[in-house]
Amino acid sequence: MGYESRLYVVNKWKNIPSSNENYIYAEILAMLNMSKCGIHRQDFRTTDCAIYADDGNTLITEDCYGDTLGELTIPEAIKLIEKHQEMCPAHRRWKPCLDLLMSFDETDWDQLVVLHYGY
């Protein structure tokens, strides 16, 4: 087993605080398990938002390794994925990830970001 990455595409709602006042609520729009792909938390900035687990009650502010969630804009995430795709073109999860990220029209949302979660 190695370091695996999960990417969440979220909409940050600046006007809605989470149950923890230190974070902004972010609605999960999509989640991608990228497996062991070479992407790591240090590729992302620390975020100011939090997401809720599937149970709807557990606030997630850090990953399984105790690292805070990381954040990139959609264009930054696309650039990062394309860079890693060049280094490891055989990884079959790149194309679905890029297709998903490129399908979002950012003008339809408050503030779209991609969060990194290590598991």
matplotlib code that plots the C-alpha trace (Angstrom):
import matplotlib.pyplot as plt

x = [0.0, 1.2, 0.1, -3.2, -5.0, -8.6, -9.7, -12.9, -14.3, -16.2, -18.1, -17.0, -19.9, -18.3, -21.5, -22.2, -19.9, -19.4, -20.2, -16.6, -16.3, -12.6, -13.7, -16.0, -18.5, -17.8, -20.3, -18.9, -19.8, -17.6, -15.0, -12.3, -10.2, -6.9, -5.1, -1.3, -0.7, 2.2, 0.1, 0.8, -0.5, 2.5, 1.3, -1.7, -2.1, -3.8, -7.5, -9.8, -12.8, -14.1, -16.3, -18.7, -18.3, -21.0, -22.7, -23.5, -22.2, -18.5, -16.6, -13.4, -10.6, -7.6, -6.8, -6.0, -2.4, -3.3, -2.5, -4.9, -6.8, -5.1, -6.7, -6.1, -8.3, -9.7, -7.1, -4.3, -5.5, -5.8, -2.2, -1.0, -2.8, -1.5, 2.1, 1.7, 0.0, 3.2, 5.3, 3.1, 0.9, -0.2, -2.2, -5.8, -7.4, -5.9, -8.3, -11.5, -10.1, -9.2, -12.5, -14.4, -12.4, -12.7, -16.4, -17.0, -18.0, -16.7, -19.1, -22.0, -20.7, -19.7, -16.0, -14.9, -11.8, -10.2, -9.4, -6.7, -7.3, -4.6, -5.8]
y = [0.0, 3.5, 7.1, 7.4, 10.6, 11.5, 14.7, 16.5, 19.2, 21.5, 24.8, 27.1, 29.0, 32.1, 33.3, 30.0, 29.1, 25.4, 24.1, 25.0, 28.7, 28.4, 27.0, 27.9, 25.3, 23.6, 21.5, 18.3, 18.2, 15.3, 12.9, 11.0, 8.3, 8.7, 5.8, 6.0, 8.6, 10.7, 13.7, 14.7, 17.2, 19.5, 20.1, 22.1, 25.2, 24.9, 25.5, 27.5, 25.3, 22.0, 19.3, 16.9, 13.1, 10.9, 10.7, 14.4, 15.1, 14.5, 17.7, 16.8, 19.3, 17.0, 13.7, 10.2, 11.3, 14.3, 16.8, 19.7, 19.6, 21.1, 23.3, 24.3, 26.2, 24.2, 25.6, 24.9, 21.3, 20.7, 21.9, 19.6, 16.6, 17.2, 17.4, 14.1, 12.6, 13.3, 11.6, 8.6, 8.3, 4.7, 5.8, 5.2, 7.7, 10.8, 11.1, 10.8, 13.3, 15.8, 15.3, 16.0, 19.1, 20.5, 20.0, 22.6, 26.2, 28.2, 31.0, 28.7, 28.4, 30.6, 29.4, 26.0, 24.4, 21.0, 19.6, 17.0, 14.3, 11.6, 8.2]
z = [0.0, -0.8, -0.7, -2.5, -3.5, -3.7, -5.4, -4.6, -6.8, -4.5, -4.6, -1.8, -0.3, 1.2, 2.8, 4.6, 7.5, 8.4, 11.9, 12.7, 12.4, 11.3, 7.9, 5.0, 3.9, 0.6, -1.2, -2.8, -6.5, -7.5, -6.0, -7.8, -6.3, -8.2, -6.4, -6.4, -9.1, -7.9, -6.8, -3.2, -0.7, -1.2, -4.8, -3.2, -1.1, 2.3, 2.0, 4.2, 3.5, 5.0, 3.6, 5.3, 5.1, 3.6, 7.0, 6.7, 10.2, 10.2, 9.3, 7.2, 7.6, 7.3, 5.5, 6.8, 7.3, 9.5, 6.8, 6.2, 2.9, 0.0, -2.7, -6.3, -8.8, -11.7, -14.2, -11.7, -11.1, -14.9, -15.3, -12.5, -13.9, -17.4, -16.0, -14.2, -17.2, -19.2, -16.6, -16.3, -19.4, -18.6, -15.5, -16.7, -14.3, -15.9, -18.8, -16.8, -14.3, -17.0, -18.8, -15.6, -14.6, -18.1, -18.2, -15.4, -16.4, -13.4, -14.1, -13.1, -9.5, -6.5, -6.3, -7.7, -6.3, -6.3, -2.8, -2.2, 0.4, 1.0, 2.0]

ax = plt.figure().add_subplot(projection="3d")
ax.plot(x, y, z, "-o")
ax.set_aspect("equal")
plt.show()
